Amino acid sequence: MDWRQDGLVLRKFLKVRLEIDINKPLMKRKRINSGLKPIFIEFKYERIKVICHICGKITY
C-alpha cells in the first residue's frame, strides 16, 4: 500500500460488482481524461470461465 501525506491509502485496484450485457464484448481497458494526461484503466473479470480473445465476448 502507498500512503499519501494526508493519511489516505492509494491502491492499484478497485473491486466492483457490475451487471453487464453478455451479448456485447467485454472491455479490456478504458481511457479516462484526467486533467493533464489521459489515464488507461485495465479491467479484469472474475468468475467468467472463457472469454473469446478474438471478439471479446463470453464464449458460446
Secondary structure, DSSP 4 states (H G I P E B T S, - for coil): -EE-TTSPEE-S---------TTSPPPSEEEEEETTEEEEEE---SS---B-TTT-SBP-
